[in-house]
Amino acid sequence: MRKQILLIAVSVFLIIGFFTVSVTAAEAGSGKVLCLDSAYCVKSDEDLAALNDKLNDISARQNCEVVIYTTNTFDGKTPTDYADDYYDASGYGWGKDKSGILFVINPQSRDWAISTCGFGITAFTDAGQEYMVEQMSGALSENDYLTAFNQYADLCDEFITQARTGEPYDNGSLPGEEKDINLAVDIIIGLVIGIIIAFIIVGTDKAALKTVRRQADANNYIRSGSLRLTRQHDNFLYKNVDVTERESSSGSSTHTSSSGATHGGSSGKF
């Protein structure tokens, strides 16, 4: 009887121990829930799990949390306020400055919002956020949310990596803009060189045809001794100065959430 009781007790302890280890391993593998799909935009549980793992990998590697949240209601708030409050209330963010970025979409109202915090404000400038949404706009407009979310994750990874160099993507330095600028510079240089060569050729031919040339000095047209100047001076008439104001919209604009935290971000329709 004692042996049976002892055997049952050992079996129970083994089962409990195995279950505990299994749960711990599952939690360690899944990490935080960084893609909460309350609006069921992603149809497959496997795709959602893979996306969540991808976001966890990027967040841990970059020390900047990358989050996605879908919802069918903003609870009477603006998309921006809702995104900021959700970020703060959920405890998202890496480190003391709560570095991260949150992308919220509402498939019912077709609204999107981005909230950034900490280093996320530096990494994702206003121009950078606009660029990211433009890259996702095609998939979002076709309700291909999984593709859009994966694009978002990849872009976040790229933007954070670039920001770590000290030069985050911004106006004039967005992905692809450098190539366009270099091409434009090459075209301008080519045109200038072509114009200079053309002027040299035309000038040389023109000089060869002329036997009489216009004199730059008016004194050369005056007969010697026929004109005598008793006084001469120069008068300064006027000066024109054109001033053009340059507008600058680089960097990240910020605001304060209802909890008092500083956020960057933007919002719009898709």
C-alpha positions as CSV (number, residue, x, y, z in Angstrom):
1,M,0.0,0.0,0.0
2,R,2.8,2.4,0.9
3,K,4.6,1.5,-2.3
4,Q,1.4,2.4,-4.3
5,I,1.0,5.7,-2.6
6,L,4.7,6.5,-3.1
7,L,4.4,5.6,-6.8
8,I,1.3,7.8,-7.2
9,A,3.0,10.7,-5.5
10,V,6.1,10.4,-7.6
11,S,4.0,10.2,-10.8
12,V,2.1,13.4,-9.8
13,F,5.3,15.3,-9.1
14,L,6.7,14.2,-12.5
15,I,3.6,15.3,-14.3
16,I,3.5,18.7,-12.6
17,G,7.3,19.2,-13.2
18,F,6.9,18.3,-16.9
19,F,3.9,20.6,-17.3
20,T,5.8,23.5,-15.6
21,V,8.8,23.0,-17.9
22,S,6.6,22.9,-21.0
23,V,4.8,26.1,-20.1
24,T,8.1,27.9,-19.3
25,A,9.6,26.8,-22.6
26,A,6.5,28.0,-24.5
27,E,6.6,31.4,-22.8
28,A,10.3,31.8,-23.5
29,G,9.8,30.9,-27.2
30,S,6.9,33.3,-27.8
31,G,8.2,36.3,-25.9
32,K,6.0,39.3,-25.4
33,V,2.8,39.8,-27.4
34,L,3.9,42.5,-29.8
35,C,1.3,41.9,-32.4
36,L,-2.2,42.0,-30.8
37,D,-4.7,41.4,-33.6
38,S,-8.0,42.3,-31.9
39,A,-9.6,43.1,-35.3
40,Y,-8.6,39.7,-36.7
41,C,-6.8,41.2,-39.7
42,V,-4.4,38.2,-39.9
43,K,-6.4,35.1,-40.8
44,S,-3.9,32.4,-39.9
45,D,-2.7,31.7,-36.3
46,E,0.5,30.4,-37.7
47,D,1.1,33.6,-39.6
48,L,0.3,35.7,-36.5
49,A,2.7,33.7,-34.4
50,A,5.5,34.0,-36.9
51,L,4.9,37.8,-37.1
52,N,5.0,38.1,-33.4
53,D,8.3,36.1,-33.2
54,K,9.7,38.4,-35.9
55,L,8.7,41.5,-33.9
56,N,10.3,40.1,-30.8
57,D,13.5,39.3,-32.6
58,I,13.8,42.8,-34.0
59,S,12.9,44.4,-30.7
60,A,15.4,42.4,-28.7
61,R,18.2,42.9,-31.3
62,Q,17.6,46.6,-31.7
63,N,16.7,47.4,-28.1
64,C,13.7,49.2,-29.4
65,E,10.2,47.7,-29.2
66,V,8.3,47.3,-32.4
67,V,4.6,46.7,-31.9
68,I,1.4,46.2,-34.0
69,Y,-2.1,46.6,-32.7
70,T,-5.4,46.2,-34.6
71,T,-8.7,47.5,-33.3
72,N,-12.3,48.2,-34.5
73,T,-12.8,51.1,-32.2
74,F,-10.9,54.1,-30.8
75,D,-13.2,54.5,-27.8
76,G,-14.1,58.1,-28.9
77,K,-10.4,59.2,-29.0
78,T,-8.5,60.4,-32.0
79,P,-6.3,57.8,-33.6
80,T,-3.1,59.5,-32.3
81,D,-4.4,59.8,-28.7
82,Y,-5.6,56.2,-28.8
83,A,-2.2,55.0,-30.0
84,D,-0.3,57.0,-27.4
85,D,-2.6,55.8,-24.5
86,Y,-2.4,52.2,-25.6
87,Y,1.4,52.3,-25.8
88,D,1.6,53.8,-22.3
89,A,-1.0,51.6,-20.7
90,S,0.4,48.4,-22.1
91,G,3.8,49.1,-20.8
92,Y,5.6,48.9,-24.1
93,G,9.0,50.3,-24.7
94,W,12.6,49.3,-24.2
95,G,14.7,50.6,-21.4
96,K,14.2,53.6,-19.1
97,D,13.1,55.9,-22.0
98,K,10.6,53.3,-23.2
99,S,12.0,53.2,-26.7
100,G,9.7,51.8,-29.4
101,I,7.2,52.3,-32.1
102,L,3.5,51.2,-32.3
103,F,1.5,50.9,-35.5
104,V,-2.3,50.9,-34.9
105,I,-4.9,50.3,-37.6
106,N,-8.7,50.3,-37.6
107,P,-10.0,48.3,-40.5
108,Q,-13.5,49.5,-39.9
109,S,-12.8,53.3,-40.1
110,R,-9.7,52.8,-42.4
111,D,-7.6,54.8,-39.9
112,W,-4.0,54.2,-39.0
113,A,-1.8,55.8,-36.4
114,I,1.9,55.6,-35.3
115,S,3.2,56.4,-31.8
116,T,6.9,56.6,-31.1
117,C,8.7,57.0,-27.8
118,G,12.3,57.3,-26.6
119,F,14.8,56.3,-29.3
120,G,11.9,55.6,-31.5
121,I,11.3,59.3,-31.8
122,T,14.8,59.7,-33.2
123,A,14.7,56.7,-35.5
124,F,11.3,57.4,-37.0
125,T,11.2,61.0,-38.2
126,D,8.1,62.6,-39.6
127,A,9.4,62.1,-43.1
128,G,10.4,58.6,-42.3
129,Q,6.9,57.7,-41.0
130,E,5.4,59.1,-44.2
131,Y,7.7,57.0,-46.3
132,M,6.9,53.8,-44.4
133,V,3.2,54.3,-44.7
134,E,3.6,54.9,-48.5
135,Q,5.4,51.6,-48.8
136,M,2.6,49.8,-47.0
137,S,-0.3,51.7,-48.7
138,G,-0.7,49.2,-51.5
139,A,-1.1,46.2,-49.3
140,L,-3.3,48.1,-46.8
141,S,-5.6,49.3,-49.5
142,E,-6.1,45.7,-50.7
143,N,-6.7,44.5,-47.1
144,D,-3.5,42.4,-47.4
145,Y,-2.6,43.2,-43.8
146,L,-0.1,40.4,-43.3
147,T,2.0,41.7,-46.1
148,A,1.7,45.3,-44.8
149,F,2.7,44.2,-41.3
150,N,5.7,42.3,-42.5
151,Q,6.7,45.4,-44.6
152,Y,6.3,47.5,-41.4
153,A,8.5,45.1,-39.4
154,D,11.3,45.1,-42.1
155,L,11.2,48.9,-42.4
156,C,11.4,49.3,-38.7
157,D,14.5,47.1,-38.6
158,E,16.1,49.1,-41.4
159,F,15.2,52.5,-39.9
160,I,16.5,51.7,-36.4
161,T,19.7,50.3,-37.9
162,Q,20.2,53.5,-39.9
163,A,19.4,55.7,-36.8
164,R,22.1,53.9,-34.8
165,T,24.7,55.4,-37.2
166,G,23.7,58.9,-36.0
167,E,22.0,59.8,-39.2
168,P,18.4,58.7,-39.2
169,Y,16.4,58.6,-42.4
170,D,14.9,62.0,-43.0
171,N,14.0,64.5,-45.8
172,G,16.7,64.1,-48.5
173,S,18.1,60.9,-47.1
174,L,15.2,58.5,-47.3
175,P,15.9,55.0,-48.9
176,G,16.4,55.5,-52.6
177,E,16.7,59.3,-52.5
178,E,20.5,59.1,-52.5
179,K,20.5,57.3,-55.8
180,D,18.1,59.8,-57.3
181,I,20.2,62.7,-56.1
182,N,23.4,61.2,-57.4
183,L,21.7,60.6,-60.8
184,A,20.5,64.2,-60.9
185,V,23.9,65.5,-60.0
186,D,25.5,63.4,-62.8
187,I,23.0,64.8,-65.3
188,I,23.6,68.4,-64.3
189,I,27.4,67.9,-64.4
190,G,27.1,66.3,-67.9
191,L,25.0,69.2,-69.1
192,V,27.4,71.9,-67.7
193,I,30.4,70.2,-69.3
194,G,28.5,69.9,-72.6
195,I,27.6,73.6,-72.6
196,I,31.1,74.6,-71.8
197,I,32.5,72.5,-74.6
198,A,29.9,73.9,-77.0
199,F,30.8,77.5,-76.0
200,I,34.5,76.8,-76.5
201,I,33.9,75.4,-80.0
202,V,31.5,78.2,-81.1
203,G,33.8,80.9,-79.6
204,T,36.8,79.5,-81.4
205,D,35.0,79.4,-84.8
206,K,33.6,82.8,-84.3
207,A,37.0,84.3,-83.4
208,A,38.5,82.8,-86.6
209,L,35.9,84.5,-88.8
210,K,36.3,88.0,-87.3
211,T,39.0,90.5,-88.6
212,V,37.6,93.5,-86.7
213,R,36.8,93.1,-83.0
214,R,34.9,95.3,-80.7
215,Q,37.0,97.1,-78.2
216,A,36.2,96.8,-74.5
217,D,37.7,100.2,-73.7
218,A,35.8,103.3,-75.0
219,N,39.1,105.2,-75.2
220,N,40.1,103.2,-78.2
221,Y,37.4,104.8,-80.2
222,I,38.5,108.4,-79.4
223,R,40.9,110.2,-81.7
224,S,44.1,111.1,-79.8
225,G,43.9,114.7,-78.5
226,S,40.3,115.3,-79.6
227,L,38.8,114.9,-76.0
228,R,40.0,116.2,-72.7
229,L,38.4,115.2,-69.4
230,T,38.8,117.7,-66.6
231,R,36.9,115.7,-64.0
232,Q,35.6,112.1,-63.6
233,H,34.0,110.1,-60.8
234,D,31.8,107.0,-60.3
235,N,28.3,107.2,-58.8
236,F,26.8,104.3,-56.9
237,L,23.2,104.0,-58.0
238,Y,21.5,101.1,-56.2
239,K,21.8,97.6,-54.9
240,N,19.3,94.7,-55.2
241,V,19.2,92.0,-52.5
242,D,16.7,89.1,-52.9
243,V,16.0,87.1,-49.7
244,T,14.2,83.8,-49.9
245,E,13.0,82.1,-46.7
246,R,13.8,78.4,-46.5
247,E,11.4,76.1,-44.8
248,S,12.7,73.2,-42.8
249,S,10.5,70.3,-41.8
250,S,13.1,67.7,-40.9
251,G,13.3,65.7,-37.7
252,S,10.4,64.5,-35.5
253,S,7.6,66.5,-34.1
254,T,6.5,65.5,-30.6
255,H,3.5,65.9,-28.3
256,T,2.5,64.8,-24.8
257,S,0.1,61.9,-24.1
258,S,-2.6,61.9,-21.5
259,S,-0.2,60.2,-19.1
260,G,2.4,62.9,-19.5
261,A,4.8,60.9,-21.7
262,T,6.5,62.4,-24.7
263,H,5.6,60.8,-28.0
264,G,6.2,61.3,-31.7
265,G,3.9,59.9,-34.3
266,S,1.4,60.6,-37.1
267,S,-1.9,59.3,-38.4
268,G,-4.0,59.1,-41.5
269,K,-6.4,57.1,-43.7
270,F,-5.7,54.1,-45.9
